[in-house]
Amino acid sequence: MEQSLYERLGGSEKIIQIANDVVDNHVANPRIGKRFANTDLPATKKAAAEFIITGTGGPEVYTGKDMRATHAGMNINEAELLSAMSDVMDALDKNGVDQREKEEVLFILFSMKDEILFG
């Protein structure tokens, strides 16, 4: 039986590191970093890790807001979304994630595009 994406990403410990790196990348990103100025970063990192763990088949249960509620009123544009996706890819690269898994993560993120860009 094939391993889940969660398992192939390295399990909870590795995904927590990936999520931390993603949030750090977002904060340092000149295109979107300002959106995190008044954010509780530890809580954001925890929510990101739960979201990724749950979404990739892991044992965590994501308890945060859905993507539409999380991004409501932010008026995120496509350039910002692509920049955020690049941050995710950079975090996956930093953590030695293989190409197939990177593509699967990108597919998951892109499938939520309409829930993030709605306005």
Secondary structure, DSSP 8 states (H G I E B T S, - for coil): ----HHHHHTHHHHHHHHHHHHHHHHHH-TTTGGGGTT--HHHHHHHHHHHHHHHTT-S----S--HHHHHTT----HHHHHHHHHHHHHHHHHTT--HHHHHHHHHHHHHTHHHHS--
